[in-house]
């Protein structure tokens, strides 16, 4: 029973204090320069008494005495370890002032990439390599893109980007910086009065184009309308011209039968009389009996007043 309790106590102490002991041991090992861990995209530069004694850029676990020699045991105590970020960085310079060939004040926005290519040169050849590179890019934009024709400045951004990159790259390599892609992102006017004038011209041009489109549409509608009216007038005139011919042929066909012709003309005459709304007086033929008996028979009876007598 006692042995079991001692085993449990030892296991508990080991479980609690073993991670702490391992962490302390690894920390002391790193402090005295036994090993180091380099993360992905970083670089370790070891400096002792002002001299660079080692540069480690490969990611992973490294045994420092094998890389730095005996200096590895004192470099963390008497020297310095600098950790550099080797990943690609980006920056954007806004509205760099240039003038076109026509004298227009323009602003150019430049976007560029940069990364550390030489850690030692980056640390010791320039106190501010990022600021120096930005100034170099700005100066290159002014030198290479000034006095360009305005049309080329507004259209040929790819050629402008290549010109700026070719101007900056050699100088940046001396400072341990590798310049990546350069892209002229924005070209704009810097003078507010010129911008307002251009806007006014654009608005006026849009109004002219809109008016021209409306007038052209109205002209097209007028042409279509007049063409349709002309074609309709021609068709009506043709119909009016052939109407007598058609009627003549029909009447000739009807006159071939005398009875049909007399019946048709009688109907047409009667129809015209009815539609005209005129008063018609019917007169009998000479061989008909006198009208007087018929008129007397058709007259309404006269009203006679008869007196009634009462007998008592």
C-alpha positions in Angstrom: 0.0 0.0 0.0 2.8 2.4 0.8 4.6 1.6 -2.4 1.4 2.4 -4.4 1.1 5.7 -2.6 4.7 6.6 -3.4 4.2 5.7 -7.0 1.1 7.9 -7.3 2.9 10.8 -5.7 5.9 10.4 -8.0 3.7 10.2 -11.0 1.8 13.3 -10.0 5.0 15.3 -9.3 6.4 14.1 -12.7 3.2 15.0 -14.5 3.1 18.5 -13.0 6.8 19.5 -13.0 8.1 17.7 -16.1 6.7 20.3 -18.6 8.0 23.1 -16.5 11.4 21.5 -16.3 11.5 20.9 -20.0 10.5 24.5 -20.8 13.2 25.8 -18.4 15.8 23.5 -19.8 15.0 24.5 -23.4 15.0 28.2 -22.4 18.4 27.9 -20.9 19.6 26.0 -23.9 18.5 28.8 -26.2 19.9 31.5 -23.8 23.4 29.9 -23.9 23.2 29.4 -27.7 22.8 25.7 -28.0 20.1 25.8 -30.6 17.6 28.2 -32.3 14.4 27.9 -34.3 13.9 29.9 -37.5 10.4 30.5 -38.6 9.2 30.4 -42.2 9.8 33.7 -44.0 12.3 35.0 -41.4 16.1 35.4 -41.1 18.3 35.5 -38.0 21.4 37.7 -38.1 23.9 37.3 -35.2 26.1 40.2 -34.3 28.9 40.1 -31.7 31.1 43.1 -30.9 29.9 44.9 -34.0 30.7 42.1 -36.4 28.3 39.8 -38.1 29.2 36.2 -37.2 26.4 34.3 -38.8 23.2 34.5 -40.9 20.6 31.8 -40.8 17.8 32.0 -43.3 16.7 28.4 -43.7 13.6 27.6 -41.6 13.8 24.9 -39.0 15.8 23.9 -35.9 19.5 24.7 -36.0 22.4 23.7 -33.7 24.2 27.0 -33.1 27.7 25.8 -32.2 27.8 24.0 -35.5 26.9 27.2 -37.4 28.6 29.9 -35.3 31.3 28.0 -33.4 32.3 28.8 -29.9 30.7 32.3 -30.3 27.3 30.7 -30.1 27.6 30.3 -26.3 28.0 34.1 -25.6 26.3 35.7 -28.6 22.9 35.9 -26.8 24.6 37.3 -23.6 27.2 39.7 -25.1 25.9 40.2 -28.7 22.6 40.6 -30.5 20.3 38.5 -32.6 18.3 40.4 -35.2 15.2 38.7 -36.7 14.2 40.1 -40.1 11.0 39.5 -42.0 11.9 38.3 -45.5 8.4 38.2 -46.9 7.2 40.3 -49.7 6.0 43.8 -48.7 3.8 46.3 -50.6 3.6 50.1 -50.5 1.6 52.7 -52.4 2.8 56.3 -53.0 -0.1 58.7 -53.7 -0.2 61.6 -56.1 3.4 62.1 -57.1 3.6 65.5 -58.8 4.7 65.6 -62.4 4.0 67.9 -65.4 2.9 66.7 -68.8 4.5 67.9 -72.1 1.6 70.4 -72.4 2.2 71.8 -69.0 -0.7 70.2 -67.2 -0.1 69.5 -63.5 -0.6 65.8 -63.0 -0.5 63.4 -60.1 0.6 59.8 -60.4 0.0 57.0 -57.8 2.6 54.2 -57.8 2.2 50.8 -56.2 5.3 48.7 -55.8 6.5 45.5 -54.0 9.7 45.0 -52.1 11.5 42.3 -50.2 14.9 41.9 -48.3 17.5 40.3 -50.6 20.7 40.9 -48.5 20.1 41.0 -44.7 23.5 42.3 -43.9 23.2 45.2 -46.4 19.7 45.9 -45.2 20.9 46.3 -41.6 24.2 48.2 -42.0 24.3 50.0 -45.3 21.3 52.2 -44.8 19.6 53.3 -41.6 16.2 53.6 -43.2 16.1 51.4 -46.3 12.3 51.5 -46.6 12.2 55.3 -46.5 15.1 55.5 -48.9 13.5 53.1 -51.3 10.2 55.1 -51.2 12.1 58.3 -51.9 14.0 56.6 -54.7 10.7 55.5 -56.3 9.3 59.0 -56.0 12.3 60.6 -57.6 12.3 58.0 -60.4 8.6 58.8 -61.1 9.4 62.5 -61.4 12.5 61.9 -63.5 11.1 59.4 -65.9 7.5 60.5 -66.3 7.8 64.3 -66.4 7.3 66.0 -69.8 5.5 63.1 -71.3 2.6 63.8 -73.7 -0.7 63.9 -71.9 -2.3 61.2 -74.1 0.5 58.8 -73.4 0.5 59.6 -69.7 -3.2 58.8 -69.5 -3.1 55.6 -71.6 0.4 53.8 -71.5 0.6 52.9 -67.9 2.5 49.6 -68.5 5.4 51.4 -70.3 5.5 54.0 -67.5 5.6 51.2 -64.9 8.5 49.5 -66.6 10.4 52.8 -66.9 10.1 53.5 -63.2 11.2 49.9 -62.2 14.2 50.1 -64.5 15.3 53.4 -62.9 14.9 52.1 -59.3 16.1 48.5 -59.3 19.9 49.0 -59.5 20.0 51.4 -56.5 17.7 49.4 -54.3 19.9 46.3 -54.6 22.8 48.2 -53.0 20.7 48.7 -49.9 19.8 45.0 -49.6 16.3 45.5 -50.9 14.9 43.7 -53.9 12.2 45.7 -55.8 9.4 43.6 -57.1 6.5 44.7 -59.4 5.9 48.4 -60.0 2.5 49.5 -61.3 1.3 53.0 -62.1 -2.1 52.7 -60.6 -3.6 56.2 -60.9 -3.1 59.2 -63.1 -5.1 62.3 -62.3 -5.2 66.1 -62.6 -4.0 68.1 -59.6 -5.4 71.5 -60.5 -8.9 72.0 -59.1 -9.8 74.7 -61.7 -8.7 72.4 -64.6 -10.7 69.6 -63.2 -13.8 71.8 -63.1 -13.2 72.9 -66.7 -12.8 69.3 -67.9 -16.0 68.4 -66.0 -17.9 71.3 -67.6 -16.6 70.3 -71.1 -17.6 66.7 -70.5 -21.1 67.8 -69.4 -21.5 70.1 -72.4 -20.4 67.3 -74.7 -22.8 64.9 -73.1 -25.6 67.4 -73.6 -24.7 67.9 -77.3 -24.6 64.2 -77.8 -27.9 63.7 -76.1 -29.5 66.5 -78.2 -28.0 65.0 -81.4 -29.5 61.6 -80.5 -32.9 63.1 -79.7 -32.9 65.1 -83.0 -31.8 62.1 -85.0 -34.6 60.1 -83.4 -37.1 62.8 -84.2 -35.8 63.0 -87.8 -36.1 59.2 -88.2 -39.6 59.3 -86.8 -40.5 62.1 -89.2 -39.0 60.2 -92.2 -40.9 57.0 -91.2 -44.2 59.0 -90.7 -43.9 60.9 -94.0 -43.0 57.7 -95.9 -46.0 55.9 -94.4 -48.3 58.8 -95.3 -46.9 59.0 -98.8 -47.4 55.3 -99.4 -50.9 55.5 -97.9 -51.8 58.4 -100.2 -50.5 56.5 -103.2 -52.5 53.4 -102.2 -55.7 55.5 -101.7 -55.1 57.3 -105.0 -54.7 54.0 -106.8 -57.9 52.7 -105.2 -59.8 55.8 -106.1 -58.5 55.5 -109.7 -59.6 51.9 -110.2 -62.9 52.3 -108.4 -64.8 53.4 -111.5 -63.3 50.6 -113.5 -64.4 48.0 -110.9 -67.9 49.5 -110.7 -68.1 49.7 -114.5 -67.3 46.0 -114.8 -69.8 45.1 -112.1 -72.6 47.2 -113.7 -71.8 45.7 -117.1 -72.1 42.3 -115.6 -75.4 43.2 -114.0 -76.9 44.8 -117.2 -76.6 41.5 -119.0 -79.8 40.6 -117.1 -82.4 43.4 -117.5 -84.7 42.3 -114.7 -81.8 42.1 -112.2 -80.6 45.5 -113.3 -84.1 47.1 -112.8 -84.4 45.5 -109.4 -81.0 46.7 -108.3 -81.5 50.3 -109.5 -84.9 50.4 -107.8 -83.3 49.2 -104.5 -80.5 51.7 -104.8 -83.0 54.5 -105.5 -85.2 53.6 -102.6 -82.2 53.4 -100.3 -81.0 56.8 -101.3 -84.5 58.3 -100.7 -84.7 56.7 -97.3 -81.2 57.8 -96.3 -81.8 61.4 -97.6 -84.8 62.0 -95.2 -86.9 63.8 -97.8 -90.7 63.9 -97.9 -92.2 61.6 -100.5 -95.6 62.2 -102.2 -97.1 59.2 -104.0 -99.2 60.0 -107.1 -101.1 57.2 -108.8 -101.0 56.4 -112.4 -103.5 57.7 -114.8 -105.3 54.4 -115.2 -105.8 54.0 -111.5 -109.2 54.9 -109.8 -109.6 58.3 -108.3 -107.8 59.0 -105.1 -110.7 60.7 -103.5 -112.5 57.6 -102.3 -109.3 56.3 -100.9 -108.5 59.5 -99.1 -112.0 59.8 -97.7 -111.8 56.3 -96.5 -108.4 56.9 -94.8 -109.5 60.1 -93.1 -110.3 59.9 -89.4 -114.0 60.0 -88.4 -115.4 63.4 -87.5 -116.4 64.0 -83.8 -120.1 64.7 -83.5 -121.7 66.2 -80.4 -125.0 64.5 -79.6 -127.3 65.8 -77.0 -129.0 63.3 -74.8 -132.4 63.7 -73.5 -133.7 62.5 -70.3 -137.2 61.3 -70.0 -139.0 61.4 -66.8 
